[in-house]
């Protein structure tokens, strides 16, 4: 039981940072994507409720980070040097430098702001099933391919999200096949605006 409590799988609801909240997950089925999204949005709502905020800003300060330690609420704690972060986000050093440069800045998002989403879909999956999971819950969507290890269909994925979010003109959808560039843009915006990122 103790060993199971300490076990973790890289990129399975992995907490990379607590301020702002940055979670990565390699969910690849409708059920796993739904569970990931539900958990992410519940964390944001719980933190907003506990801190008396009307909008999401950071993760629960007691959420354990990859190494098992807890992050105090007033510090920016990123686990970009965790063993799996380098594999998932090759530009972790740049992300960490961005976080360092923005620490101490007061960049709490305005009321009503929503989290950012990076979404990559393998070509053999149906993005039309996944896009509605995020409807009404995110403000910026970065569409890319699942790295270099799986073939993606970015046009189909971008089309599914554009169609699903057609009634939300304020939602910005960006598509780029350069996985690393998309991650860098999303991380930089998350840090600069102190907005949660999934």
TORLOVEX-267449 format. One record per residue (C-alpha): residue in three letters; x, y, z. Coordinates in steps of 0.2 Angstrom, whole numbers, plus 2048, in hexadecimal, padded with zeros to 3 digits. Each point is the difference from the previous one (the first is absolute). Layout:
BEGIN
ALAXYZ...
END
This chain:
BEGIN
UNK800800800UNK80E80C804UNK8097FC7F0UNK7F08037F6UNK7FE811809UNK8118057FAUNK7FF7FA7EEUNK7FC80B7F2UNK8007FF7EDUNK80880E7F6UNK7F380B7F6UNK7F17F8809UNK7F980F809UNK811806804UNK802810809UNK80E80A7F8UNK7FC811809UNK7F580680EUNK8008137FCUNK7FA8017F3UNK7F87EE800UNK8077F67F2UNK7FB7EE7FEUNK8057F47F2UNK7F77F17FCUNK8027F37F2UNK7ED7FC800UNK7FB7F77EFUNK7EE7FA802UNK7F0809803UNK7FF7FA812UNK811804805UNK7FF8117F8UNK7F0804808UNK8077FA811UNK80F80B7FEUNK7F680F7FBUNK7F47FD80FUNK80E7FF80CUNK80980F7F9UNK7F180B801UNK7FB7FA811UNK812805807UNK7FE8117F8UNK7EE802808UNK8057FA811UNK80F80C801UNK7F580E7FAUNK7F37FC80DUNK80D7FE80EUNK8098107FCUNK7EF80A7FDUNK8048037EEUNK7F48017F2UNK80C7FA7F3UNK80E7F37FFUNK811805803UNK80B7F3809UNK8007EE806UNK7FB7FB811UNK81080480BUNK8007EF808UNK8007F67F0UNK8107F5800UNK80D8037F2UNK8097F27F6UNK80C7FE80EUNK7F37FE80EUNK803811808UNK7F280D802UNK8018117F9UNK7FD80F80BUNK7F280B7F9UNK80B8107FDUNK80E7F87F6UNK8027FA7EEUNK8047EE801UNK8047F87EFUNK8077EE7FEUNK8078037EFUNK8107F7806UNK7F67F0805UNK8067F17F5UNK7F07FF7F6UNK7FE8127FCUNK80F8017F5UNK7F97F27F5UNK7EF8087FFUNK8058127FEUNK8128017F8UNK800812803UNK7FF7FE813UNK80F80B803UNK7F880F7F7UNK7F07FD809UNK809800811UNK8098107FBUNK7EF8087FBUNK7F97FB811UNK80F807809UNK7FF8117F7UNK7ED801804UNK8017FC812UNK7FA80E80BUNK7F68087F2UNK7EE803804UNK7F87F87F1UNK7F07F9807UNK7F37FE7F2UNK7F180C7FFUNK7EF7F8806UNK7F97F47F4UNK8107FB7F8UNK8017EE7FBUNK80E7F37FFUNK80B7FD7F1UNK8007EF7F7UNK80D7F77F6UNK7F87F27F6UNK8097F37F5UNK7F67F27F8UNK8067F17F7UNK7FA7FD7EFUNK7F77F0805UNK7F580980DUNK7F080A7FDUNK803812806UNK7ED8047FDUNK7FD7F5810UNK80D80A80AUNK7FD8127FCUNK7EF801809UNK8087FB810UNK808811801UNK7F280B7FAUNK7FD80F80BUNK80F7FC80BUNK80F8077F7UNK8058107F7UNK80F7FC7F6UNK8037EF7F7UNK8107FB7F8UNK7FF7F27F4UNK80F7F67FBUNK8057EE7FCUNK8057F380DUNK8138037FFUNK80A7F67F4UNK7FB7EF806UNK7EE7FF7F9UNK7F98067F0UNK7F380E803UNK7F38087F4UNK801813805UNK7F38057F3UNK7F37F4807UNK804805812UNK7FF8127FDUNK7F07FE7F6UNK7F87F780EUNK80480D80DUNK7FC80F7F4UNK7EF7F87FCUNK7FC7FC813UNK805811806UNK7F880A7F1UNK7F480780DUNK80E80780BUNK80880D7F5UNK80B80680FUNK8097EF800UNK8108017F7UNK8057F07F6UNK8127FF7FAUNK8077F17F6UNK8127FC7FDUNK8097EF7FCUNK80F806809UNK7FD7F7811UNK80F809809UNK7FB8117FAUNK7EE7FE805UNK8057FA812UNK80C80F802UNK7F280C7FAUNK7F37F880CUNK80C80080FUNK8068127FDUNK7EE806800UNK7FB7F680FUNK80F80780AUNK7FD8127FAUNK7EE800804UNK8007F480EUNK7F37F57F8UNK7FE7EE802UNK8057F57F2UNK7FB7EE7FB
END
